[in-house]
Amino acid sequence: MDPTQLIGRLAELKAEGDAIMQQLIASGIPPEQIMAALEGGGQQPTVPPPGMNIPGMGGQPGPDLPPGIPQGMPQGLLGAG
């Protein structure tokens, strides 16, 4: 293909990609997750099933936190005085 044809094909692919992205967003996938999948070389994003509790993503610390790390905001760091 010559450069003009390649540019036209690239425009077609971009339009198709935009349409697919809109469909994914409409199905409830966050745009950040879509972009992360694109930056990862097109690998499928790992999406936990709805309702699955992910360690470290809520009120409870995950197993990757060392013991003794305080939960919540430590006092005195914000200049409360």
C-alpha positions in Angstrom: 0.0 0.0 0.0 1.2 3.5 -0.7 1.2 6.1 2.2 -2.1 7.6 1.2 -3.8 4.2 1.3 -2.2 3.5 4.7 -3.5 6.8 6.1 -7.0 6.0 4.9 -6.8 2.5 6.4 -5.6 4.0 9.7 -8.5 6.4 9.8 -10.9 3.4 9.2 -9.3 1.4 12.0 -9.5 4.4 14.4 -13.2 4.9 13.7 -13.7 1.1 14.3 -11.7 1.3 17.5 -13.7 4.2 18.7 -17.0 2.4 18.0 -15.8 -0.7 19.9 -14.7 1.5 22.8 -18.2 3.1 23.0 -19.7 -0.4 23.0 -17.5 -1.5 25.9 -18.2 1.6 27.9 -21.9 1.1 27.3 -21.6 -2.5 28.6 -20.2 -1.1 31.9 -16.4 -1.5 31.4 -14.6 1.5 32.8 -12.6 3.5 30.2 -9.5 3.2 32.4 -9.7 -0.6 32.2 -10.0 -0.4 28.4 -7.0 1.9 28.1 -5.0 -0.3 30.4 -5.8 -3.3 28.1 -4.7 -1.4 25.1 -1.5 -0.3 26.6 -0.8 -3.9 27.7 -0.5 -5.0 24.1 -4.2 -6.0 23.7 -4.1 -8.6 26.5 -7.5 -9.4 28.0 -8.0 -7.4 31.2 -8.6 -9.4 34.3 -12.1 -8.6 35.5 -13.2 -10.1 38.8 -16.8 -11.5 38.8 -19.3 -9.0 40.3 -19.5 -9.2 44.1 -16.0 -10.7 44.4 -14.1 -9.1 47.3 -10.6 -8.1 46.2 -8.1 -7.9 49.0 -6.8 -4.4 49.6 -9.7 -2.8 47.7 -11.9 -1.8 50.5 -12.0 -1.5 54.2 -9.9 -4.5 54.9 -6.1 -4.7 54.3 -5.0 -7.4 51.9 -2.5 -10.1 52.7 0.2 -8.1 50.9 0.4 -5.5 53.7 3.0 -6.2 56.4 1.6 -6.6 59.9 1.7 -3.5 62.0 0.7 -1.0 59.3 -1.9 1.3 60.9 -5.3 1.6 59.2 -6.7 5.0 58.7 -5.0 8.4 58.7 -2.2 8.8 61.2 -2.6 11.8 63.5 -0.3 14.7 63.2 0.7 14.4 59.6 -1.8 17.1 58.4 -0.5 19.8 60.7 -3.5 19.6 63.1 -2.3 21.9 65.7 
